[in-house]
Amino acid sequence: MELKHKLKLFYITSIFSMVVAVVGFSYNAWRMELSEDNNNIRTASFEVLTELSELEQVIYAAHYDKNMLDGNPRKAWVKVGLIVDLSALISMQVEKDAIHLKSIWSNNWQLVKDDEATTQKLVEQIDKVRISIKNDLKNLR
Protein backbone atom coordinates (compact mmCIF):
# COMPACT_ATOMS: atom_id res chain seq x y z
CA MET A 1 0.00 0.00 0.00
CA GLU A 2 2.80 2.37 0.88
CA LEU A 3 4.45 1.89 -2.54
CA LYS A 4 1.18 2.59 -4.42
CA HIS A 5 0.71 5.79 -2.45
CA LYS A 6 4.28 6.93 -3.16
CA LEU A 7 3.91 6.17 -6.90
CA LYS A 8 0.61 8.04 -7.04
CA LEU A 9 2.19 11.03 -5.32
CA PHE A 10 5.17 10.84 -7.67
CA TYR A 11 2.90 10.80 -10.77
CA ILE A 12 0.81 13.71 -9.53
CA THR A 13 3.94 15.71 -8.73
CA SER A 14 5.42 14.92 -12.16
CA ILE A 15 2.25 15.93 -14.01
CA PHE A 16 1.94 19.13 -11.99
CA SER A 17 5.60 19.97 -12.66
CA MET A 18 5.11 19.43 -16.41
CA VAL A 19 2.01 21.64 -16.45
CA VAL A 20 3.86 24.41 -14.60
CA ALA A 21 6.85 24.09 -16.96
CA VAL A 22 4.65 24.27 -20.09
CA VAL A 23 2.67 27.24 -18.77
CA GLY A 24 5.87 29.04 -17.75
CA PHE A 25 7.51 28.39 -21.10
CA SER A 26 4.39 29.52 -22.99
CA TYR A 27 4.17 32.75 -21.00
CA ASN A 28 7.87 33.43 -21.50
CA ALA A 29 7.60 32.87 -25.28
CA TRP A 30 4.52 35.12 -25.48
CA ARG A 31 6.21 37.84 -23.45
CA MET A 32 9.39 37.72 -25.55
CA GLU A 33 7.32 38.01 -28.75
CA LEU A 34 5.40 40.98 -27.33
CA SER A 35 8.66 42.64 -26.25
CA GLU A 36 10.11 42.16 -29.74
CA ASP A 37 6.99 43.67 -31.32
CA ASN A 38 7.20 46.65 -28.94
CA ASN A 39 10.87 47.09 -29.77
CA ASN A 40 10.10 47.11 -33.50
CA ILE A 41 7.33 49.67 -32.96
CA ARG A 42 9.66 51.89 -30.90
CA THR A 43 12.44 51.72 -33.49
CA ALA A 44 10.09 52.50 -36.38
CA SER A 45 8.46 55.30 -34.35
CA PHE A 46 11.75 57.04 -33.61
CA GLU A 47 12.80 56.75 -37.25
CA VAL A 48 9.48 58.19 -38.46
CA LEU A 49 9.73 61.05 -35.94
CA THR A 50 13.19 61.84 -37.31
CA GLU A 51 11.95 61.74 -40.90
CA LEU A 52 8.99 63.95 -40.00
CA SER A 53 11.27 66.61 -38.55
CA GLU A 54 13.52 66.44 -41.62
CA LEU A 55 10.47 66.72 -43.90
CA GLU A 56 9.34 69.77 -41.94
CA GLN A 57 12.81 71.30 -42.40
CA VAL A 58 12.62 70.71 -46.17
CA ILE A 59 9.19 72.36 -46.30
CA TYR A 60 10.38 75.35 -44.25
CA ALA A 61 13.50 75.74 -46.37
CA ALA A 62 11.42 75.76 -49.53
CA HIS A 63 8.69 78.07 -48.26
CA TYR A 64 10.32 80.53 -45.88
CA ASP A 65 13.92 80.57 -47.08
CA LYS A 66 13.15 79.99 -50.77
CA ASN A 67 16.17 77.70 -50.64
CA MET A 68 15.59 75.10 -53.32
CA LEU A 69 18.76 73.23 -52.44
CA ASP A 70 17.66 72.38 -48.89
CA GLY A 71 13.98 72.64 -49.84
CA ASN A 72 14.21 70.35 -52.84
CA PRO A 73 10.89 68.51 -53.38
CA ARG A 74 12.75 65.32 -54.36
CA LYS A 75 14.22 65.15 -50.85
CA ALA A 76 10.72 65.51 -49.45
CA TRP A 77 9.33 62.79 -51.74
CA VAL A 78 11.91 60.33 -50.40
CA LYS A 79 11.09 61.27 -46.81
CA VAL A 80 7.34 61.03 -47.36
CA GLY A 81 7.76 57.60 -48.94
CA LEU A 82 9.89 56.36 -46.04
CA ILE A 83 7.41 57.75 -43.52
CA VAL A 84 4.56 55.85 -45.17
CA ASP A 85 6.60 52.64 -45.41
CA LEU A 86 7.67 52.70 -41.76
CA SER A 87 4.28 53.80 -40.47
CA ALA A 88 2.87 50.37 -41.36
CA LEU A 89 5.12 48.91 -38.65
CA ILE A 90 3.70 51.18 -35.95
CA SER A 91 -0.11 51.07 -36.09
CA MET A 92 -3.07 51.38 -38.42
CA GLN A 93 -3.78 54.93 -37.18
CA VAL A 94 -0.22 56.11 -37.83
CA GLU A 95 -0.29 54.46 -41.25
CA LYS A 96 -3.60 56.16 -42.06
CA ASP A 97 -2.24 59.55 -40.98
CA ALA A 98 0.97 59.01 -42.96
CA ILE A 99 -0.96 58.05 -46.09
CA HIS A 100 -3.02 61.22 -45.66
CA LEU A 101 0.23 63.19 -45.36
CA LYS A 102 1.44 61.62 -48.60
CA SER A 103 -1.85 62.50 -50.27
CA ILE A 104 -1.60 66.14 -49.19
CA TRP A 105 2.04 66.25 -50.32
CA SER A 106 1.19 64.62 -53.68
CA ASN A 107 -1.53 67.12 -54.42
CA ASN A 108 0.28 70.24 -53.21
CA TRP A 109 4.07 69.82 -53.39
CA GLN A 110 4.34 72.37 -56.24
CA LEU A 111 2.64 75.04 -54.08
CA VAL A 112 4.84 74.76 -50.99
CA LYS A 113 7.32 77.38 -52.16
CA ASP A 114 4.74 80.16 -52.52
CA ASP A 115 1.55 79.18 -50.65
CA GLU A 116 1.34 79.68 -46.88
CA ALA A 117 -1.92 77.71 -46.56
CA THR A 118 -0.38 74.66 -48.21
CA THR A 119 2.65 74.87 -45.97
CA GLN A 120 0.44 75.09 -42.88
CA LYS A 121 -1.74 72.17 -44.04
CA LEU A 122 1.36 69.98 -44.46
CA VAL A 123 2.81 70.99 -41.09
CA GLU A 124 -0.55 70.29 -39.41
CA GLN A 125 -0.62 66.80 -40.93
CA ILE A 126 2.97 66.20 -39.84
CA ASP A 127 1.86 67.13 -36.32
CA LYS A 128 -1.07 64.69 -36.55
CA VAL A 129 1.30 61.87 -37.44
CA ARG A 130 3.54 62.85 -34.51
CA ILE A 131 0.60 62.83 -32.09
CA SER A 132 -0.52 59.40 -33.32
CA ILE A 133 3.00 58.04 -32.83
CA LYS A 134 3.28 59.48 -29.33
CA ASN A 135 -0.09 57.97 -28.38
CA ASP A 136 1.01 54.57 -29.65
CA LEU A 137 4.30 54.77 -27.75
CA LYS A 138 2.46 55.64 -24.53
CA ASN A 139 0.19 52.62 -24.94
CA LEU A 140 2.90 50.00 -25.38
CA ARG A 141 2.86 47.23 -22.78
C-alpha positions, -999 to +999 in steps of 0.1 A: +000+000+000+028+024+009+044+019-025+012+026-044+007+058-024+043+069-032+039+062-069+006+080-070+022+110-053+052+108-077+029+108-108+008+137-095+039+157-087+054+149-122+023+159-140+019+191-120+056+200-127+051+194-164+020+216-165+039+244-146+069+241-170+046+243-201+027+272-188+059+290-177+075+284-211+044+295-230+042+327-210+079+334-215+076+329-253+045+351-255+062+378-234+094+377-255+073+380-287+054+410-273+087+426-262+101+422-297+070+437-313+072+466-289+109+471-298+101+471-335+073+497-330+097+519-309+124+517-335+101+525-364+085+553-344+117+570-336+128+567-372+095+582-385+097+611-359+132+618-373+120+617-409+090+640-400+113+666-385+135+664-416+105+667-439+093+698-419+128+713-424+126+707-462+092+724-463+104+753-443+135+757-464+114+758-495+087+781-483+103+805-459+139+806-471+132+800-508+162+777-506+156+751-533+188+732-524+177+724-489+140+726-498+142+703-528+109+685-534+128+653-544+142+651-508+107+655-494+093+628-517+119+603-504+111+613-468+073+610-474+078+576-489+099+564-460+074+578-435+046+558-452+066+526-454+077+527-418+043+538-405+029+504-414+051+489-387+037+512-360-001+511-361-031+514-384-038+549-372-002+561-378-003+545-412-036+562-421-022+596-410+010+590-430-010+581-461-030+612-457+002+632-454+014+616-486-018+625-503-016+661-492+020+663-503+012+646-537-015+671-544+003+702-532+041+698-534+043+724-562+026+750-541+048+748-510+073+774-522+047+802-525+016+792-507+013+797-469-019+777-466-004+747-482+026+749-460+004+751-429-017+722-440+014+700-445+028+710-411-005+703-394-006+668-409+030+662-398+019+671-363-011+647-365+013+619-374+035+629-345+006+628-321-005+594-333+030+580-328+033+595-293-001+580-284+010+546-296+043+548-277+025+556-245+002+526-249+029+500-254+029+472-228 
